């Protein structure tokens, strides 16, 4: 028997219990401020862990360009990671886009079960942390200029997952029932329970 990962409509007996819209000015601003705070704290941490080694700031433009290109690529790869997980689990049409406050990937025409939603939510944080953390450890011992540059990328990766972490926390603390459904249009999510 095939595992059901979504519904095409909200089943009878379910009701909407939560809604968030990252494109909403107040919500978007709160998420952006939280993200900036996390990024600042992480960047401060990476600066403080430097071994009093003089960084060759003549390389600054090279570091800056690598960080800039990496971040642009990361935004696309982050959303594609959500999309790959959604596509594998649902085989449904994806919706990608960007608002003033967030890039997004959603599956607007279906209602995914909690397990499917959680897998998609945690995929980018997990995948890119697995890549970046060992790279940071290695670079710390090899080249602290590149360590700091990748630290900035990691800080922006981690802080950029704020919306995903928020929704994951809701599923892990408040909406634990496996029958919980989520509609994810990208910038907006609705949660439904029995």
C-alpha positions as CSV (number, residue, x, y, z in Angstrom):
1,X,0.0,0.0,0.0
2,X,1.3,3.4,-1.0
3,X,2.1,5.9,1.8
4,X,-0.2,8.9,1.6
5,X,1.8,12.1,1.8
6,X,-0.9,14.7,1.0
7,X,-4.6,15.4,0.4
8,X,-6.1,17.3,-2.5
9,X,-8.6,19.0,-0.3
10,X,-9.0,19.4,3.5
11,X,-10.8,16.3,4.7
12,X,-14.1,16.5,6.6
13,X,-13.6,17.2,10.3
14,X,-10.4,19.3,9.8
15,X,-10.2,23.0,10.7
16,X,-7.7,25.7,10.1
17,X,-5.7,26.3,13.3
18,X,-2.8,28.4,12.2
19,X,-1.8,30.7,9.4
20,X,1.5,32.6,8.7
21,X,2.3,34.9,5.8
22,X,6.0,35.9,5.3
23,X,4.9,38.5,2.8
24,X,2.8,40.2,5.5
25,X,4.6,43.4,6.5
26,X,4.6,42.7,10.3
27,X,5.4,39.0,10.0
28,X,8.1,39.6,7.3
29,X,9.7,42.3,9.4
30,X,9.7,40.1,12.6
31,X,11.3,37.2,10.6
32,X,13.8,39.5,9.0
33,X,14.8,41.1,12.3
34,X,15.2,37.7,13.9
35,X,17.2,36.5,11.0
36,X,19.5,39.6,11.1
37,X,20.1,39.2,14.8
38,X,21.0,35.5,14.4
39,X,23.3,36.3,11.5
40,X,25.0,39.1,13.5
41,X,25.6,36.8,16.5
42,X,27.0,34.1,14.3
43,X,29.3,36.5,12.4
44,X,30.5,37.9,15.8
45,X,31.2,34.3,17.0
46,X,33.3,33.6,13.9
47,X,35.3,36.8,14.4
48,X,35.8,36.0,18.0
49,X,37.1,32.5,17.2
50,X,39.9,33.7,15.0
51,X,43.4,32.9,16.3
52,X,44.7,36.4,16.4
53,X,46.0,35.7,13.0
54,X,46.3,38.6,10.7
55,X,43.9,38.2,7.8
56,X,45.2,39.4,4.5
57,X,42.6,42.1,3.7
58,X,44.2,42.6,0.3
59,X,42.2,39.5,-0.5
60,X,39.0,41.2,0.7
61,X,37.5,41.6,-2.9
62,X,38.1,37.9,-3.6
63,X,36.4,37.0,-0.3
64,X,33.6,39.4,-0.9
65,X,32.9,38.1,-4.5
66,X,33.0,34.5,-3.3
67,X,30.5,35.3,-0.5
68,X,28.3,37.3,-2.8
69,X,28.2,34.6,-5.6
70,X,27.8,31.8,-3.0
71,X,24.9,33.5,-1.3
72,X,23.1,34.1,-4.6
73,X,23.6,30.4,-5.5
74,X,22.6,29.4,-2.0
75,X,19.2,31.1,-2.2
76,X,18.4,29.2,-5.3
77,X,19.8,25.9,-4.0
78,X,18.0,26.3,-0.7
79,X,14.6,26.6,-2.4
80,X,15.5,23.8,-4.9
81,X,16.2,21.6,-1.9
82,X,12.7,22.2,-0.5
83,X,11.4,21.5,-4.0
84,X,13.3,18.3,-4.5
85,X,11.9,16.9,-1.2
86,X,8.4,18.0,-2.1
87,X,8.7,16.6,-5.6
88,X,10.0,13.2,-4.4
89,X,7.3,12.9,-1.7
90,X,4.3,14.3,-3.6
91,X,5.2,14.4,-7.3
92,X,3.1,17.5,-7.5
93,X,3.6,20.9,-9.2
94,X,6.0,23.2,-7.4
95,X,5.7,27.0,-7.1
96,X,8.9,29.1,-6.8
97,X,9.1,32.8,-6.2
98,X,10.4,35.7,-4.2
99,X,8.7,38.4,-2.1
100,X,10.2,41.4,-0.4
101,X,11.0,39.3,2.7
102,X,11.7,35.8,1.4
103,X,12.5,33.5,-1.5
104,X,10.1,30.5,-1.5
105,X,9.1,27.1,-2.8
106,X,5.7,25.7,-2.2
107,X,3.1,23.1,-3.3
108,X,0.0,25.3,-3.4
109,X,-2.5,22.8,-4.8
110,X,-2.2,20.2,-2.1
111,X,-2.3,19.7,1.7
112,X,0.8,17.8,2.9
113,X,0.8,15.7,6.0
114,X,3.0,16.7,8.9
115,X,5.8,14.2,8.0
116,X,6.0,15.4,4.4
117,X,6.0,19.1,5.6
118,X,8.7,18.4,8.2
119,X,11.0,16.7,5.7
120,X,10.8,19.6,3.3
121,X,11.2,22.2,6.1
122,X,14.4,20.7,7.5
123,X,16.0,19.6,4.3
124,X,18.0,22.8,3.4
125,X,19.1,23.5,7.0
126,X,20.3,19.9,7.4
127,X,21.9,19.5,3.9
128,X,23.8,22.8,3.9
129,X,24.9,22.5,7.6
130,X,26.3,19.1,6.8
131,X,28.3,20.7,4.0
132,X,29.4,23.9,5.7
133,X,30.2,22.8,9.2
134,X,33.0,20.4,8.3
135,X,34.3,23.0,5.7
136,X,34.5,25.6,8.5
137,X,36.4,23.2,10.8
138,X,38.9,22.4,8.1
139,X,39.3,26.1,7.0
140,X,39.8,27.2,10.6
141,X,43.1,25.2,10.6
142,X,44.0,26.0,7.0
143,X,43.1,29.6,6.1
144,X,41.3,31.9,8.5
145,X,40.5,34.4,5.8
146,X,38.5,31.7,4.0
147,X,37.2,30.5,7.4
148,X,35.7,33.9,8.0
149,X,34.2,34.1,4.5
150,X,32.6,30.7,4.8
151,X,31.5,31.7,8.4
152,X,29.6,34.6,6.9
153,X,28.0,32.2,4.4
154,X,27.1,29.8,7.2
155,X,25.7,32.7,9.3
156,X,23.5,33.8,6.4
157,X,22.5,30.2,5.6
158,X,21.5,29.5,9.2
159,X,19.7,32.8,9.8
160,X,18.0,32.5,6.4
161,X,16.3,29.3,7.6
162,X,14.4,31.2,10.3
163,X,11.0,30.6,8.7
164,X,11.7,26.9,8.2
165,X,13.0,26.6,11.8
166,X,9.9,28.5,13.1
167,X,7.5,26.2,11.3
168,X,9.5,23.1,12.3
169,X,9.3,24.2,16.0
170,X,5.5,24.5,15.6
171,X,5.3,21.0,14.3
172,X,7.6,19.6,17.0
173,X,5.9,21.3,19.9
174,X,2.3,22.3,19.1
175,X,1.2,20.2,16.1
176,X,2.5,16.7,16.9
177,X,-0.4,14.7,15.4
178,X,0.8,12.9,12.3
179,X,-2.6,13.6,10.7
180,X,-1.9,17.4,10.8
181,X,-2.0,18.9,7.3
182,X,-0.2,22.0,5.9
183,X,-0.9,23.9,2.8
184,X,2.2,25.6,1.6
185,X,1.9,28.2,-1.1
186,X,5.5,29.4,-0.5
187,X,5.2,32.6,1.4
188,X,2.1,31.4,3.2
189,X,1.4,28.3,5.3
190,X,-1.9,27.1,6.8
191,X,-2.1,24.3,9.3
192,X,-5.2,22.1,9.7
193,X,-6.0,19.6,12.4
194,X,-8.9,17.4,13.3
